[in-house]
Amino acid sequence: MSKEGNNSIDRKLRYAIIGFVVLLAVAIALLIVVARTEEANKGSERFIRLSGQTGFSCEYAEAQKLYAFGDGVLKVTKERVAYLTLSGNEVFSATVSYNNPQCYINGRNCVVFDSDGYGFVVMNTDKVLYDKPTENKIQSAILSDSGLCAVITESMDAYGEVILYNTDGSQISRWSSYNSGYPICGAFSENEDYFALTTLNTTGAVYHAYVRLFSLIYEDDSITTQDYAVFSVDDTTILSYVDYIGSKFFAYSSDRIFTIQNDQLIPMGESFGTINYVRIVDDVMFIVYANGVNQLNQLKILSSNGTVVYDSEIGSDVNAIASNDDLYAISVDDRILVFDSEGRVRSDISVDEDIIRIGFTDNNRLVVVSTGGVHTVDY
C-alpha cells in the first residue's frame, strides 16, 4: 500500500476517534444535566425513624388530640386547650367545656370552637387572647393572618349568621343570611380589606351558590363592615372553599376553580376530577385532586393566572397538609413531601409510623404528630 493510502486511513481513523470523543463528551454532559435536574425535582430522598427524633412519646388516643402549633403543639380536649413545648411541658392553658372541639390554626394564632356548641377560644403561642360564648350553635370559625376571627353560626330566624371579631374579641359585625341561604365558608383577603363568604340557597327547585363580599373599613381604632358585592353561580355548584391570592378572589367547588372577572364569578381553566384539598402558598395554589374513584391523588400547583407549575401523582392516602409563607408539606402514605412555590421538591422523607398531623416551625423543621407521639424532622 502506498504512503498516501496509509496517511488517508490514519486521517479517517483520527477523525473517527475525535468524533467519538466529542459525542462521548456531549453524552456525559447531558447525563450530568439530566441527573442534576432530576435531583432538583426529587429533592433529598431519605428514610427517618421517627422514634429516634427529638420530641416525646404518647399513646395513639393522646396523639389524636395534638396539633402542630408554633414551635410546639396544641393539645385540644373537651375540658382544656393547652399549648405544650416539643418536650411535652405545658406553657399555658384554657379551661373549656366542649362536646366536639375543633381547631383552626393560622400561623401563630388559633381558634378552638365547639362544633354544634356555643363557645370558642382564641389564642396565640404566647397566651390566651379571649374566650367567647355564642347565642347559636357554631358551624365553623376561621382567623385572618393578623388574628381577626369569623364565626359562622346557626340562627333562630335566618339561614345562619356570620360574626366578625377583632383581635381583642370585640364584635366587629354580625350578618344574618335571610335570602342567600346557608353560610358555608369564608376567607379574609391578604391585606384584610375584604371578607368573602359563600352561601347555598336550597329553597328552589335548583339550589344556587352565592359569594358575598364585605369590605372592612378601618377608622381610628375601630373596624366596621359594609356590603361590597354579591355574585352567584347559576348551576348546581357548591362552593365549599374560598381564599385569596393578594386581592384576587378564588372559590372552589368539588371539581372547578372560580374567580371574579369583569364583575362576574366564572370558572377558571379546565375541570378536575375531584378536588380534595387546597392551600395557597406564596401566590400559588396547591391543589390535591383525583381523577376518579380509587385513583391516586395528584398534586397540581397553579399560578394565579392558571399556569401549571407542577402536576404529578403523589400517592393513595393523604394524612396531613401544612404550609407557611414559602413552603408546602404533604404527608401521603408513608412519605412527607416538602415543595417550594416553584414546584421543586425540597425534601422527600419516608417515615416508619402513621402520621396524623404536621406543621412548620420557625427554624426549618417540621413538627410531626404520629401514632407514636410528637417528633421534629429537619427538611
Residue pairs with C-beta under 8 A, 6 or more apart in sequence:
40 344
41 344
41 345
42 345
42 348
43 337
43 338
43 344
43 345
43 346
43 347
43 348
44 346
44 347
44 348
44 349
45 348
45 349
45 350
46 347
46 348
46 349
46 350
47 349
47 350
47 351
47 352
48 349
48 350
48 351
48 352
48 377
49 351
49 352
50 351
50 352
50 353
50 368
50 370
50 372
50 373
50 375
50 377
51 57
51 352
51 353
51 372
51 373
51 375
53 368
53 375
53 376
53 377
54 86
54 375
54 376
55 86
55 87
55 368
55 373
55 374
55 375
55 376
56 86
56 87
56 88
56 373
56 374
57 372
57 373
58 66
58 88
58 372
58 373
58 374
60 371
60 372
63 356
63 369
63 370
63 371
63 372
63 373
63 374
64 356
65 75
65 76
65 77
66 73
66 74
66 75
66 76
66 84
66 356
66 357
66 369
66 374
67 73
67 74
67 76
67 103
67 105
67 110
67 357
67 359
67 369
68 74
68 105
68 322
68 357
68 358
68 359
68 360
68 366
68 367
68 368
68 369
69 83
69 105
69 108
69 110
69 125
69 359
70 83
70 108
70 124
70 125
70 361
70 362
71 85
71 86
71 125
71 361
71 362
71 363
71 367
72 83
72 84
72 85
72 86
72 91
72 125
72 367
73 83
73 84
73 86
73 367
73 369
73 374
74 81
74 82
74 83
74 84
74 103
74 105
74 110
74 112
75 81
75 82
75 83
75 84
76 101
76 103
76 112
77 101
78 96
78 97
78 98
78 99
78 101
79 95
79 96
79 97
80 93
80 94
80 95
80 96
81 93
81 94
81 96
81 101
81 112
81 121
81 123
82 90
82 91
82 92
82 93
82 94
83 90
83 91
83 92
83 93
83 123
83 125
84 90
84 91
85 91
86 367
86 374
86 376
88 374
92 127
92 128
93 128
94 121
94 123
94 128
94 131
96 112
96 114
96 119
96 121
96 131
97 119
98 112
98 113
98 114
98 117
98 119
99 114
99 116
99 117
100 114
100 115
100 116
100 117
101 112
101 113
101 114
101 115
102 112
102 113
102 114
102 115
102 140
102 141
103 110
103 111
103 112
104 110
104 111
104 112
104 113
104 140
104 141
104 142
104 143
105 359
106 142
106 143
106 144
106 145
107 145
107 324
108 124
108 125
109 122
109 123
109 124
109 129
109 143
109 147
110 122
110 123
110 124
110 143
111 120
111 121
111 122
111 141
111 142
111 143
111 149
112 120
112 121
112 123
113 119
113 120
113 121
113 138
113 140
113 141
113 151
114 120
114 138
115 138
115 139
115 140
116 137
116 138
116 139
117 137
117 138
118 133
118 134
118 135
118 136
118 137
118 138
119 131
119 132
119 133
119 134
119 138
120 131
120 132
120 134
120 138
120 141
120 149
120 151
121 128
121 130
121 131
121 132
122 128
122 129
122 130
122 131
122 132
122 143
122 147
122 149
122 165
122 169
123 129
124 147
129 147
129 167
129 168
129 169
130 165
130 168
130 169
132 165
132 169
134 151
134 153
134 163
135 153
136 153
136 154
136 155
136 156
136 161
137 153
137 154
138 151
138 152
138 153
139 152
139 153
139 154
139 160
139 183
140 151
140 152
140 185
141 149
141 150
141 151
141 152
142 149
142 150
142 185
142 186
142 187
142 188
143 149
143 150
144 150
144 188
144 192
145 188
145 190
145 192
146 167
146 192
147 167
148 164
148 165
148 166
148 167
148 172
148 188
148 192
148 223
149 164
149 165
150 162
150 163
150 164
150 165
150 186
150 188
150 195
151 162
151 163
151 165
152 160
152 161
152 162
152 183
152 185
152 186
153 160
153 161
153 162
153 163
154 160
154 161
155 161
155 176
155 177
157 176
158 176
158 177
158 178
159 177
159 178
159 180
159 181
159 182
159 183
159 199
160 176
160 177
160 182
160 183
160 199
161 174
161 175
161 176
161 177
161 183
162 174
162 175
162 177
162 183
162 186
162 197
163 171
163 173
163 174
163 175
164 171
164 172
164 173
164 174
164 195
164 223
164 225
165 171
165 172
166 172
166 223
172 216
172 223
172 224
172 225
173 214
173 224
173 225
175 197
175 214
175 225
177 183
177 199
179 201
180 199
180 201
180 210
180 212
180 230
181 199
181 200
181 201
181 202
181 203
181 207
181 208
181 210
182 199
182 200
182 201
182 202
183 197
183 198
183 199
184 197
184 198
184 199
184 200
184 238
184 239
184 240
185 197
185 198
185 239
185 240
185 241
185 242
186 195
186 196
186 197
186 198
186 242
187 195
187 196
187 242
187 243
187 244
188 194
188 195
188 196
188 244
189 195
189 196
189 244
189 246
189 247
189 249
190 244
190 245
190 246
190 247
191 246
191 247
192 216
193 215
193 216
193 247
194 213
194 214
194 215
194 216
194 228
194 244
194 247
194 249
195 213
195 214
195 216
195 225
196 211
196 212
196 213
196 214
196 242
196 244
196 249
196 251
197 211
197 212
197 213
197 214
197 242
198 209
198 210
198 211
198 212
198 239
198 240
198 242
198 251
199 209
199 210
199 211
199 212
200 207
200 208
200 209
200 210
200 238
200 239
201 207
201 208
201 209
201 210
206 236
207 236
207 238
208 232
208 233
208 234
209 232
209 233
209 237
209 238
209 239
209 253
210 230
210 231
210 232
210 233
211 230
211 231
211 232
211 239
211 242
211 249
211 251
211 265
212 227
212 229
212 230
213 227
213 228
213 229
213 230
213 231
213 249
214 225
214 226
214 227
214 228
215 225
215 226
215 227
215 228
216 223
216 224
216 225
217 223
217 224
217 225
217 226
229 263
231 260
231 264
231 265
232 265
233 239
233 258
233 265
237 253
237 256
238 253
238 254
239 251
239 252
239 253
239 258
240 252
240 253
240 254
241 251
241 252
241 278
242 249
242 250
242 251
242 252
243 250
243 252
243 278
243 280
244 250
244 280
245 280
245 283
245 284
245 285
245 304
246 283
246 304
248 259
248 260
248 304
249 259
249 260
250 257
250 258
250 259
250 268
250 280
250 285
251 257
251 258
251 259
251 265
252 258
252 275
252 278
253 275
254 274
254 275
255 271
255 272
255 273
255 274
255 275
256 267
256 268
256 271
256 272
257 267
257 268
257 269
257 285
257 287
257 302
258 265
258 266
258 267
258 268
259 265
259 266
259 268
260 266
268 306
269 302
269 306
272 287
272 289
272 291
272 300
273 289
273 290
273 291
273 292
273 295
274 289
274 290
274 291
274 292
275 287
275 288
275 289
276 288
276 289
276 290
276 297
276 318
277 286
277 287
277 288
277 318
277 321
278 285
278 286
278 287
278 288
279 285
279 286
279 321
279 323
279 328
280 286
281 323
281 324
281 325
281 326
281 327
281 328
281 341
282 325
282 326
282 340
282 341
283 303
283 304
283 341
284 301
284 302
284 303
284 304
284 309
284 341
285 300
285 301
285 302
285 303
285 304
286 299
286 300
286 301
286 323
286 328
286 330
286 339
287 299
287 300
287 301
287 302
288 297
288 298
288 299
288 314
288 318
288 321
288 330
289 297
289 298
289 300
290 296
290 297
290 298
291 298
296 313
296 314
296 315
296 316
297 313
297 314
297 315
297 316
297 318
297 332
298 311
298 312
298 313
298 314
299 310
299 311
299 312
299 314
299 330
299 337
299 339
300 308
300 310
300 311
301 308
301 309
301 310
301 311
301 339
301 341
301 343
302 308
302 309
303 309
309 341
309 342
309 343
310 339
310 343
314 330
314 332
314 337
315 332
315 333
315 335
316 332
316 333
317 332
317 333
318 330
318 331
318 332
319 331
319 332
319 333
319 354
319 355
319 356
320 330
320 331
320 355
320 356
320 357
320 358
320 369
321 328
321 329
321 330
321 331
321 358
322 328
322 329
322 330
322 357
322 358
322 359
322 360
322 366
323 329
323 360
324 360
326 340
326 341
327 338
327 339
327 340
327 341
327 346
327 360
328 338
328 339
328 340
328 341
329 336
329 337
329 338
329 339
329 358
329 360
329 366
329 379
330 336
330 337
330 339
331 355
331 358
331 368
334 350
334 351
334 352
335 348
335 349
335 350
335 351
336 347
336 348
336 349
336 351
336 355
336 358
336 366
336 368
336 377
336 379
337 345
337 347
337 348
337 349
338 345
338 346
338 347
338 348
338 349
338 366
338 379
339 345
339 346
340 346
346 379
347 379
349 377
349 379
351 368
351 370
351 377
353 370
353 371
353 372
354 370
354 371
355 368
355 369
355 370
356 369
356 370
356 371
357 368
357 369
358 366
358 367
358 368
358 369
359 366
359 367
360 366
360 367
361 367
361 376
364 378
364 379
365 376
365 377
365 378
365 379
366 376
366 377
366 378
366 379
367 374
367 375
367 376
368 374
368 375
368 376
368 377
